[in-house]
Amino acid sequence: MIYDLIIVGAGPAGMTSAIYSARQKLKTLIISKDFGGQMAQKAVEIENYPAFERVTGFDLISKMEQQVKDVDIVREKVIEIKKEGNLFTLKTESEKVFQSKVVIIATGAEPRRLNVLGETNYLGRGVSYCSTCDGPLFKNKEIAIIGGGDAGFETAIFMKNYASKIYILEYGESVKASLDNQQKAEGIEVITSAQLKEIKGDNFVNQIVFDRLGKEETLNVKGVFVQAGYVPTTSFLGQLVELNERKEIVVNFETFETKTKGLFAVGDVNCGKVKQIVVACGQGATAVIHGYKYI
Ligand SMILES: Cc1cc2nc3c(=O)[nH]c(=O)nc-3n(C[C@H](O)[C@H](O)[C@H](O)COP(=O)(O)OP(=O)(O)OC[C@H]3O[C@@H](n4cnc5c(N)ncnc54)[C@H](O)[C@@H]3O)c2cc1C
């Protein structure tokens, strides 16, 4: 079967695209590794999504997911996209193949890896990128959060529910989190000018080594939460798109179309400067309207 529209990714951008596409009566498929995307990593409540004064990431995901109706769903990773003539062919990790006239890329961004010694070895054994997923595992334990931006501070605020002691290590001379988040993080020890060098342990993490102003220092912690920013998920797109210096997809900001006709990119994966849920939703809706016109 040939779909009218395939959406890759089911974060807020992808789910909104699916809602709009179904309402346009397009034969639609959404392929995604999971539903919710980065909203699942939201450690404190969301306070800037209209109609909800405060809402947890999980509640917002579940409300959006309930509204995704009359579309086919495949829970998998897309590994390749090609265009031949007017048709796109998408291949998933399990070698399933799907075809459509229009594709919307809504694959967002994933946590930036630090590429320090021990980071990969201890993944799932003390190293985590998601406090809402793994936080409870660190009850009464000492932990370090790497990154002094809002994501790092929000992780720290959430982890106050569990950890016995929390350090935030910031590479720069001062933290970048909002004053509001800094105030909420009272009691947390912030170490600036700290560059993580290695994560050590036996079966599980038990120590981090970092450089501070040219001197090597250590902290004995059982958990390391990496919050060092996000990188757009684009590796499967090959030559179909143009990427900017931040590896984001370049789009036309009126339609969200990429350099390939019929291929759109919305949400955090594109070169838009504002990375927010409400923005991702708006772009998803806009792209579907233009995709419909293209068909
Ligand atoms: C810690 C944190 C706190 C935040 N707080 C706020 C906030 O308070 N308010 C706000 O407005 N925004 C907030 N944001 C930003 C907001 O979450 C993002 O802007 C938004 O989630 C982007 O949506 P998206 O749909 O573009 O991408 P994402 O949410 O990243 O979703 C991408 C989806 O694509 C899937 N995917 C990726 N690659 C593939 C593939 N190859 N095949 C299939 N599926 C794939 C992923 O599994 C995921 O489901 C926060 C972000 C973080 C990380």
The ligand as a Tripos MOL2 file, in Angstrom:
@<TRIPOS>MOLECULE
LIG
   53    58     1     0     0
SMALL
NO_CHARGES

@<TRIPOS>ATOM
      1 C1         14.7590   18.2590   29.9400 C.3       1 LIG1
      2 C2         13.9110   19.0340   28.9690 C.ar      1 LIG1
      3 C3         12.9720   19.9520   29.4350 C.ar      1 LIG1
      4 C4         12.1680   20.6710   28.5210 C.ar      1 LIG1
      5 N1         11.2350   21.5530   29.0170 N.ar      1 LIG1
      6 C5         10.3750   22.1750   28.1540 C.ar      1 LIG1
      7 C6          9.3070   22.9970   28.6370 C.ar      1 LIG1
      8 O1          9.1210   23.1680   29.8500 O.2       1 LIG1
      9 N2          8.4970   23.5810   27.7210 N.ar      1 LIG1
     10 C7          8.6520   23.4270   26.3730 C.ar      1 LIG1
     11 O2          7.8620   23.9670   25.5990 O.2       1 LIG1
     12 N3          9.6550   22.6510   25.8920 N.ar      1 LIG1
     13 C8         10.5190   22.0220   26.7390 C.ar      1 LIG1
     14 N4         11.5310   21.2420   26.2600 N.ar      1 LIG1
     15 C9         11.7380   21.1710   24.7950 C.3       1 LIG1
     16 C10        10.7220   20.2460   24.1400 C.3       1 LIG1
     17 O3         10.6510   19.0230   24.8520 O.3       1 LIG1
     18 C11        11.1280   20.0120   22.6820 C.3       1 LIG1
     19 O4         11.1860   21.2590   22.0210 O.3       1 LIG1
     20 C12        10.0980   19.1330   21.9750 C.3       1 LIG1
     21 O5          9.9700   17.8800   22.6190 O.3       1 LIG1
     22 C13        10.5060   18.9000   20.5150 C.3       1 LIG1
     23 O6          9.5630   18.0630   19.9320 O.3       1 LIG1
     24 P1          9.8510   17.2010   18.6310 P.3       1 LIG1
     25 O7          8.5770   16.4940   18.3390 O.co2     1 LIG1
     26 O8         10.4440   18.0600   17.5890 O.co2     1 LIG1
     27 O9         10.9960   16.1570   19.0090 O.3       1 LIG1
     28 P2         11.1830   15.0900   20.1850 P.3       1 LIG1
     29 O10        10.3890   15.4540   21.3720 O.co2     1 LIG1
     30 O11        12.6620   14.9590   20.3270 O.co2     1 LIG1
     31 O12        10.5800   13.7360   19.5770 O.3       1 LIG1
     32 C14        11.2290   13.0280   18.5460 C.3       1 LIG1
     33 C15        10.5950   11.6590   18.3620 C.3       1 LIG1
     34 O13        11.1800   11.0300   17.2250 O.3       1 LIG1
     35 C16        11.5380    9.6870   17.5350 C.3       1 LIG1
     36 N5         12.6380    9.2910   16.6400 N.ar      1 LIG1
     37 C17        13.8880    9.8360   16.5600 C.ar      1 LIG1
     38 N6         14.6070    9.2400   15.5770 N.ar      1 LIG1
     39 C18        13.7930    8.3020   15.0260 C.ar      1 LIG1
     40 C19        13.9540    7.3670   13.9550 C.ar      1 LIG1
     41 N7         15.0830    7.2820   13.2530 N.pl3     1 LIG1
     42 N8         12.9110    6.5470   13.6510 N.ar      1 LIG1
     43 C20        11.7340    6.6200   14.3490 C.ar      1 LIG1
     44 N9         11.5340    7.5020   15.3560 N.ar      1 LIG1
     45 C21        12.5370    8.3380   15.6970 C.ar      1 LIG1
     46 C22        11.9160    9.7390   19.0060 C.3       1 LIG1
     47 O14        11.8690    8.4640   19.5950 O.3       1 LIG1
     48 C23        10.8220   10.7090   19.5300 C.3       1 LIG1
     49 O15         9.6340   10.0020   19.7820 O.3       1 LIG1
     50 C24        12.3410   20.4880   27.1260 C.ar      1 LIG1
     51 C25        13.2820   19.5620   26.6670 C.ar      1 LIG1
     52 C26        14.0570   18.8300   27.5690 C.ar      1 LIG1
     53 C27        15.0440   17.8170   27.0590 C.3       1 LIG1
@<TRIPOS>BOND
     1     1     2 1
     2     2     3 ar
     3     2    52 ar
     4     3     4 ar
     5     4     5 ar
     6     4    50 ar
     7     5     6 ar
     8     6     7 ar
     9     6    13 1
    10     7     8 2
    11     7     9 ar
    12     9    10 ar
    13    10    11 2
    14    10    12 ar
    15    12    13 ar
    16    13    14 ar
    17    14    15 1
    18    14    50 ar
    19    15    16 1
    20    16    17 1
    21    16    18 1
    22    18    19 1
    23    18    20 1
    24    20    21 1
    25    20    22 1
    26    22    23 1
    27    23    24 1
    28    24    25 2
    29    24    26 1
    30    24    27 1
    31    27    28 1
    32    28    29 2
    33    28    30 1
    34    28    31 1
    35    31    32 1
    36    32    33 1
    37    33    34 1
    38    33    48 1
    39    34    35 1
    40    35    36 1
    41    35    46 1
    42    36    37 ar
    43    36    45 ar
    44    37    38 ar
    45    38    39 ar
    46    39    40 ar
    47    39    45 ar
    48    40    41 1
    49    40    42 ar
    50    42    43 ar
    51    43    44 ar
    52    44    45 ar
    53    46    47 1
    54    46    48 1
    55    48    49 1
    56    50    51 ar
    57    51    52 ar
    58    52    53 1
@<TRIPOS>SUBSTRUCTURE
     1 LIG1         1 GROUP 0 **** ****
